[in-house]
Amino acid sequence: MTVDPGTLAAILVMAAATAFNRAGGFWLMRLVPVTPRVRRVLDCLPGAVLVALLVPGAVQGAVKGDMGMLGGLAAALVVTRLTRSDLLAVVVAMAVAAGIRAFWG
């Protein structure tokens, strides 16, 4: 098995950038006093990142007629509101999307 030097360089640069961002984030957060308002913002970040990752795919899926994506997102929203469990919401969303795609193509 051979590794392309360009691919290896890209992987190493991305790993270094990721490590720098993580370390920089921890370093910067040492300087920020964690007030109740900052705590609320930090508590909302995981959901905001998840939405930022999923919405473009949902919009593109809706344009292409992929009702599985929209159904899965709707199910995730309902489960999240009812249970406040991100993991359960993801599992239910995947099941609903797979079901819609399997039965309604």
Backbone torsions as a table, in degrees:
resi	resn	phi	psi	omega
1	MET	NA	131.7	178.0
2	THR	-115.1	150.6	179.3
3	VAL	-114.6	127.5	177.3
4	ASP	-66.5	129.1	-178.8
5	PRO	-59.7	-35.6	178.1
6	GLY	-65.1	-41.1	178.6
7	THR	-65.6	-44.5	178.5
8	LEU	-61.3	-42.3	178.3
9	ALA	-62.7	-41.9	179.2
10	ALA	-62.7	-43.1	179.4
11	ILE	-62.7	-44.5	-179.8
12	LEU	-65.0	-40.1	178.6
13	VAL	-65.5	-42.6	178.8
14	MET	-65.4	-38.7	177.4
15	ALA	-64.1	-42.2	178.8
16	ALA	-65.1	-41.6	179.2
17	ALA	-64.3	-40.4	178.4
18	THR	-63.9	-46.7	179.5
19	ALA	-62.0	-41.1	178.5
20	PHE	-62.5	-44.9	-179.7
21	ASN	-63.8	-42.0	178.9
22	ARG	-64.6	-49.1	-179.7
23	ALA	-63.6	-41.6	178.5
24	GLY	-62.4	-39.1	178.1
25	GLY	-63.6	-44.7	177.7
26	PHE	-63.7	-41.9	-179.5
27	TRP	-63.6	-45.8	-179.8
28	LEU	-65.4	-38.0	-178.5
29	MET	-68.5	-19.3	173.3
30	ARG	-64.4	-28.0	-176.0
31	LEU	-89.1	-9.7	-176.6
32	VAL	-100.0	122.3	176.1
33	PRO	-69.7	131.7	-176.6
34	VAL	-86.9	90.1	175.9
35	THR	-84.7	169.0	176.9
36	PRO	-56.8	-36.2	179.8
37	ARG	-66.4	-44.5	178.1
38	VAL	-63.7	-39.8	178.5
39	ARG	-59.9	-42.3	178.6
40	ARG	-63.3	-40.5	178.0
41	VAL	-63.1	-46.3	-179.8
42	LEU	-63.7	-35.1	177.7
43	ASP	-67.3	-27.9	-179.0
44	CYS	-85.3	-15.1	-174.8
45	LEU	-58.6	-45.2	-178.6
46	PRO	-58.6	-43.0	178.6
47	GLY	-66.2	-38.6	179.3
48	ALA	-65.7	-39.1	177.9
49	VAL	-66.1	-42.5	178.7
50	LEU	-61.0	-44.6	178.3
51	VAL	-63.4	-42.0	179.7
52	ALA	-62.8	-30.7	178.5
53	LEU	-79.7	-33.6	-173.2
54	LEU	-90.0	-32.7	-174.4
55	VAL	-60.6	-44.8	178.3
56	PRO	-59.1	-39.9	177.2
57	GLY	-66.2	-37.0	179.1
58	ALA	-66.9	-42.7	179.5
59	VAL	-64.1	-45.3	179.1
60	GLN	-64.1	-40.5	177.8
61	GLY	-63.9	-39.6	179.1
62	ALA	-65.3	-39.5	178.5
63	VAL	-63.4	-37.1	-178.9
64	LYS	-85.9	-1.3	178.5
65	GLY	86.0	20.8	179.2
66	ASP	-84.9	93.0	-178.6
67	MET	-74.6	-17.7	178.1
68	GLY	-62.2	-42.4	179.6
69	MET	-63.8	-45.6	-179.6
70	LEU	-66.9	-40.1	177.6
71	GLY	-64.2	-40.6	178.2
72	GLY	-64.0	-42.3	178.6
73	LEU	-66.1	-39.5	177.6
74	ALA	-63.4	-42.9	178.6
75	ALA	-63.4	-41.1	179.4
76	ALA	-62.5	-41.1	178.9
77	LEU	-61.6	-46.0	-179.0
78	VAL	-64.2	-46.4	-178.3
79	VAL	-65.0	-39.4	179.0
80	THR	-63.5	-43.0	179.6
81	ARG	-64.8	-37.7	-176.5
82	LEU	-79.8	-38.3	-171.7
83	THR	-112.3	-18.3	-175.7
84	ARG	60.5	25.3	179.6
85	SER	-110.5	111.4	179.2
86	ASP	-65.1	-41.0	-179.0
87	LEU	-62.9	-46.7	178.8
88	LEU	-62.6	-38.5	178.9
89	ALA	-62.8	-41.5	179.3
90	VAL	-65.6	-43.7	-179.2
91	VAL	-63.4	-46.0	179.6
92	VAL	-64.8	-41.1	179.2
93	ALA	-61.4	-42.6	178.4
94	MET	-64.2	-41.2	179.9
95	ALA	-65.3	-43.6	179.7
96	VAL	-66.0	-44.3	178.7
97	ALA	-61.5	-43.4	179.5
98	ALA	-64.6	-41.0	179.0
99	GLY	-63.4	-45.1	179.2
100	ILE	-62.3	-44.9	-179.5
101	ARG	-66.6	-34.7	-178.5
102	ALA	-73.5	-39.1	-174.5
103	PHE	-95.6	-25.6	-177.9
104	TRP	-120.1	13.7	173.0
105	GLY	59.1	NA	NA
